[in-house]
Amino acid sequence: MPTNQIYTKKRIKDHGEVFTPDFIVNDMLDLVKQETERIESRFLEPACGNGNFLAPILEGKLEVVKRKYKSSQTEFERMALLAVSSIYGVELLKDNVEACIERLYKIVDDMYLKLYKEKCKDDFKKSIRFVLNRNILQGNALDLKTFDGKKYIIFSEWSLANGSSIKRRDFEYRELADFDPKKPTLFSLREVSDTGEAVFSPMPVKEFPLKHYLKLDYEDTK
């Protein structure tokens, strides 16, 4: 038996690693097509693998960004970063995390290069990579902890502020995973109920000063 087949069978046995076929991914995403076309709508894949769900979601969002903002490179960059910042994933295996990040980065980079060629900015690419490294994390979505089991997973919320600035707030995944419809999270943006009543909103574990979207030079990389 070829080595790669043995390796694949071992990963299935050890980690339950099975990749969803593209046609099933497309059928599932069609059910939420309206949300996938909203640039700011947030998506979390708790077992993201190498990005079979996240990649087409990002592609769809970026097509909207291109259609609406390609005439202005600055506006395209801002909104493309917002689209990237709306994509979240947790994955147990390190090589899948790395592959997912590279796959998503390439989707952005290919479109960016095609649109702006020699005008592309390295700082924009660095910001995209930084956000992906914060949003696609190695961990266990079942116990909500990092891969080593020592800490709870922490996700960052990114939002545009004051034109070209980005506001970052960090939240513990265990609080975001408390799927109470009365409790809005990073993945449910409403802060009032359908009746207009104020509802609980999770508290960030850390807030960061505003930074220009081309200068997301935070000290942490994970």
N, C-alpha and C positions, 0 to 999 in steps of 0.2 A: 504494500500500500504506500502511495506517495507520502513523503514527510508532511506536506502541508495538510493532507487529509487527516493524518494522525493527530497533528497539532489542533486542527479544527474540532475533531471529536473530543479531544481532551478538554478543550475550552468549553464545549457544550456540557460535558460531564461535570467539570469543576465549577463552572460559573453560570451555567444555563444560558450561554451566549448564543442567541439566534437572531439573525437580522431579518427584519420585515421586508418582504418583496416590494419592489417599487409600485406595482399595480395596487397593492393593498394600501400602501402609503398614500397614493394619489386618491383612492376612493375615500379614505378617512379624512384627508384634508379638504376634499370637496364638501364635506359636511359642515365645515367651518370656514368656507371660502371667504365670506365677508370679513371675518376677523383676520385672515391671513393677508388681506389686502389693506389693512389699516397699519400704517407705519409704526404707530406707537403701541399697538396691541401686543401684550407680552405672552410668550409661550415658554413653558417649561417641559422638557422631556426628562423624566426621572431615571431613565435607563437609555441614554442617548446613543450608545454605540459609537459609530464613526459619523453619525449625523444624518441617517436616512430620512428622518422626519424634519430635522432642523434645516437642512440644506435647501429643500424645496420651499420651505416657509420663507427663508431669507431671500431666495431668488425672487419669489413673488413680491415681497416687500420692496426689494431694490428695483424691480420693474416699475413699480408705482413711483418710487423716488425719481428714477430716470425720466419717466414721462412728465412729471410735474416740475422738476427742478434742474434738468440738465443744462438749461440755458445759462445758469449761474453756477460756477464751480463751487463757490462758497456755500450756497444753499444746498447743493447736492451733497457736499461733504457733511454739513450739519445734519441733514436728514438721513443720510446713509449711516452715519454714526448712531443716530437715534434708532434706526432699524436694527442695526447690529446689537445695540444695547438691550433690545427687547427679546433677544434669544438667549435662553438659559438651558443648561443641560447638566446632569449628574451621570457619571459613568464609573464603574468599579475598576476597570482595567486601564492602566496608564497609557498603553499604546493606542487604545481607542480614543482616549481623551486627546492625545496629541494629533491623531489623524483627523478627529472632528474639528479641532481648532484650525488645522491647516486647510481642511476642506472649505470651511466657512470663510477663512481669510482669502482664499483663492477666488471665491465667488465675488467678493468685494473688489479685490485687486484687479481681476480681469475686466470687470465693467469700468472701473476707474481709469485704467490704462487705455481702454478702448475709447473712452469719452474725451480724455484730456491729454493723453500722450505725454509729451515732454513737460507739460505743465503740472504733472502729478507731484504731490508734496510728500516727502518722506515723513514729515511730522504727522500727517493724516494717517499714513499707514501704521505708524507706531501707536497712535491712539486706538486704531481699530484692533491691533494685536493686543494692546493692553486690556481693552474691554473684553475681548474673547477669552483671555487668560483668567479674567475675574468671573466670567459668566459660565464657562464650561469647566466644571470641576471634577476632580477624582474623588469619589466618595461612595457611600452606600445609602441609596435612597430608602432602604427599609428601616435602618436605625437612625437615619438623618445625620450621620457622622462622617468625618473625613476618612480616607482610606485606611489610616492607621488606627481608627477608632478612638482617638484621644480627644477630639474636639468636635463640636457640632459644625456642620457646614454653614458657611456665611456667604450670602449672596449680596451683590451691590445693586442698588437702584440708581439709575442714571436718568437725569431729566434736564432738558434745556432750560436755561435761565438767562435773563438779560442778554438776549441776542446770541452771542457766540460763546457763552459760558455754559459749563456743565456742573450740575450739582450731584454729588455722590453721597448716598447714605447706605450703610451696611446693615443687613438684617440676618438674624439666625433663621436657617431653613426650618427648624422645628416649629417656629412660630408661624411661618408662612404656610406650613403644611397642615395647619389646623383648619381644615376645610369647613368652616362654619360660614354659611352664606351671609350672616349678619356681621362678619368680621372681614372687612376688605384687606387685601394683601397686595404685594407687588403685582399679582396676577389678577386682581380685581380692584379697579381704581376708584370705585365709588366710595365716598366717605359719608354718605347719608343713605338711609334705607329707602325703599320704594315709597314709604309713607312720609318721607321727609324728616324722619327722626335721626338724630346723630347716633352713630354706631362706633364701636371700638375700632381703633386703628393701631396696628403694631408699632412698637417703639423701636427705633434703630439702636443698634449697639454702638454705632459710631457715625458721626457726621463729619464731612470734609469741607474745607473752604472751596468756594467757586474757583474753577480753573477754565482757561480757554480750551475749546475743544481740540485744538492742535497741540496742547501742552498738558496732556494727562500724565504728568511725570510724578505720580505718587511713589512713595518709597517702596510699598509692597508690590509684589508681582504675582501673588496668588490670593 
